[in-house]
Amino acid sequence: MPLIPERVRRWPRPWRVALFSLLVLYALYLVAGNVFLNTPLFDAVTNRKPEKFSMQTGAALTLLPGHAVVWDIRMRGQANRTVYVFRADRASAWIDLVALFRREVRIPRIDASGVESEVERVEKAIPPPPRGDRGWTLRFDAIHSDSIRSGRFGKLFVQGQGHGTVGFLKQLKGGPSELFDSNAGFEQATVTFDGIKVLDDAHLAARFHFPRHYRDQAPGLRKFEITYAQLQIDARSQALEIDTGGPHVKVGSAPANARLNADVVLDNGALQPGSRVVWRVPVHAGVDADDRGLLSLQLDVAQDMRVQARLPRDPETGSELHADLRVTGRRIPFRAPAELLPRLSGQVQGAWKFESLNWIADLFVRKPWFHLDGGGLLKGDLKIVDGQLAPGSTLDIPQVAAVADVAGVRLRGEANATGRIVAGGPAQAQLDVRIPHFQAAPTASPKAVLFDGRDMALDLRGDARLQQLREGMRAQLRFKDARVPDLTAYNRYLGGDTVRLLGGTGLLSGEVEMDSAGRVGTGRADLRGRGAQLQVAGMALRGDAQLQARVTRADFNARQFDLAGTTVDLRNIRVGEAAGTSNWWGTVALRKGRIDAAAPFQVNAQADLRLRDAGPLLGVFAERSAYPRWVLGLLDAGEVQASGQLRWRSGELWVDDLQAENERLSLRARLDLAKARRRGNLYLRWGVLGAGIDMDGPQRKWHLAGAREWYDQQPRVLPPAGSAP
C-alpha cells in the first residue's frame, strides 16, 4: 500500500504542500507537547512559586492541541492561612488557546476521577498582595467528577461516593475572584469530626456560589456575607459518648438508629425562611458514659431563628432538658458570633449530673482563684430576654466541693450554691456559695492547717448581660470566728528568727472583696489570740493579742496589700521567762502600711504606739540591771505615746524614727535586727539627764556625755518616711 494515497497525489500541489506542512506541524506538536508534559520543563513552568502553588503529576498525554490527559495529580495552594490540597487519579482538560492572547488561562472543562480534597488552616500565613488588575486571569468554567472519594475541611472529614462540579475565576496579583454556580454531593457517606464518627449512611447535597469581588471587599469569614449556599443532609446519627471516668475526658460515638435531617439555605449571610434542621442524637455521658436518653434538637427559620432542645428525664440521674430559644432576625454574624447574644431570648429548664462543675465558676471569674471541685447535680431555670438573664432565673447546686485561693491561702469545703437573677438597671446575676464547714491551708502546703471554721459565705455579683457577665463581677468572701488551733503555723509567713510565734490559739474572722480576676479588693481580718507566745529580737513575750487588719486596697494577683488603719492590741503581757504579773499592755496603730507578699516578703509601715510603760522597749537594748539608777526610776513611769517607722523583710527587722514621750521620759531609738546581727542606737532623757546606748551584738557602749549629739550623728537604718526605699 503506498504511503500517500493515489487520490492525494492527484491534488493540486499547493494542497499537497499544505497537507504535508500540517502533518509535520502535528508531529512536531506531538513530540514537543508530550516532552513538555513529561519532563521537568512542565514543573519549571507550573511551580514557579511553590510556597503559593505547586503541582506534581505522573504520566501525561496530549493528542490534540489544547487537550491533555494527566495521571496521578497532586496540587497544593495557599492563600493567607488557608491551604488547599487536591488529588486525583486522572484528569482530562481542554484549554482555550485563543484566550492566552488576552492574558487569560481558560479551561472550559476538566473531568477528573478518583478525587480527594483537603482544606485546612495553618499558623504561617502568606500575606495576600494588594488589590490590582494587572495579573493573568485563571478561569475554570467546570471542574467535574463523578468519583469523589473524600473531602476534609479542618477536623471535619467526609468519605463516600461523591460527585460535583465546581467553577471559578481568579485574577492573580490581587485581582477579583468569583465562584460560579457549583454543586457537590455524597451518597452512603460517613462523616467524622476529629476522628469521631458522627454520621453514616449519609446523603449530602450542596449548592454554592458567590459574585465577583476583590479580597478586601470580603476577606476571611466575611465571604459568607456575599455567598449563596444550600445544604441538604439525610443521615443516620451516631450516639454521642462522653466518658469522664478516667483522668481525661474521652469523647466517642456508638452505632444508633437516630437521624439527622437538614435543609438549610444561606444567602448573603442570612438564613432563608424555610430552613430547617432536626437532629435526634442519643447521649451517653458521665462515668462509664451512662445512657442519658435521646436528645432532640430542632432549628426552624421563618422571620426569626428558633432553636428547641428536649431530653426526657432520666430517673436514675435526674437529668433532663427543655429549651426554647429564639434569635431575632436571620442574619449570622460570622465575624463576631457574640453579636448573636443581644438577639437571644427564651427559656432553658433542666437538671444535669455533671462530673465537673468548674465551668460554672468560669462564667463568673476570669482567673482560676475560685473553682468548684468535682461534680454534682445542677438544676436550672434560666429566662433570657434580649441576651440578658432575666429576673426569675435560678440555678441550684445542692452539694459540691468549693475551693478559693486568696492571698496564698486555700479555703476548701463542701458547699451548696444558689444562683439567681434580680431586677436592676441592668439586672444583676448573683451566685451565693455557702460552706457549712471549711478548712484553710497555705496554697503551697495544702496539708498544713491554718484555721478551720463554719458558715463561710462567698457571694458573687455582676451584670446579668451574657456578654458582660465576667467583666464587672465582684466577689465577697466572709467568715466569723474560725478556730486557729496553733499560731505557730503562721511562722511560714514571718521568715527568719527575728520574730517567731512559739505557741497559742486564736479565733479569726475575715471579710474581703475582689473583682472577677481576684486582683484588687478591700477587706478586714480580726484575729483574737489567747495565750500567745512569741519571741521578738530574742525577747520572749506571753499574753493575749488582737489583730484588726484593715486592707484598704489589695492586689491579690501581685500579692500587695495596703494595711492603713490596721491595729494590734496587746493585753496581759508578760516579758521574759521569769514569773511575775502579766498586766503590761500596748496598742499599735498603722498610719501607713504596705505588705509585698511576693518574694521577698516585705512590710513597710509607719505606726503610732500607746504603751503602758517603756519597760519592754528598754529591755531590747540592755538588761534592767545595766541601766543607771535614774533610768530604773523611769521604767514604770506611766503610759507612753510613741511613733516609728519599720521595715520587715525575709526575717530582718529595721526600726527607725522611734520616738516615745510621757510626762517624765523622752526616748529615741533605731534598730537593725537579723538572725546574724543585732544592732541599734538608743537615746534616753529625763530632765537634764541623758544617756545613749550603742548596741552591737552582745556589746553595749554607753554614752553619758553629749548623748543627744552622739545619737543624731549615727546613720539611719531606713530612708526617711516618704522617700524611695
Secondary structure, 3 states (H helix, E strand, C coil): CCCCCHHHHCCCHHHHHHHHHHHHHHHHHHHHHHHHHCCHHHHHHHCCCCCCEEEECCCEECCCCCEEEEEEEEEEEEEEEEEEEEEEEEEEEEEECHHHHHCEEEEEEEEEECEEEEEEEEEEEECCCCCCCCCCEEEEEEEEEEEEEEEEECCEEEEEEEEEEEEEEEECCCCCEEEEEEEEEEEEEEEEECCEEEEEEEEEEEEEEEEEECHHHCCHHHHHHHCEEEEEEEEEEEEEEEECCCCCCEEEEEEEEEEEEEEEEEECCEECCCCEEEEEEEEEEECCCEEEEEEEEEEEECCCEEEEEEECCCCCCCCEEEEEEEECCCECCCCCHHHHHHHEEEEEEEEEEECCCHHHHHHHCCCCCEEEECCEEEEEEEEEECCEECCCCEEEEEEEEEEEEECCEEEEEEEEEEEEEECCCCCEEEEEEEEEEEEEEECCCCCCCCEEEEEEEEEEEEECEHHHCCCCCEEEEEEEEEEECCHHHHHHHCCCCCEEEEEEEEEEEEEEEEECCCCEEEEEEEEEEEEEEEEECCEEEEEEEEEEEEEEEEECCCCEEECCCCEEEEEEEEECCCCCCCCEEEEEEEEEEEEECCCCCEEEEEEEEEECCCHHHHHHHCCHHHCCHHHHCCCCCCCEEEEEEEEEECCEEEEEEEEEECCCCEEEEEEEECCCCEEEEEEEEECCEEEEEEEECCEEEEECCCHHHHHHCCCCCCCCCCCCC
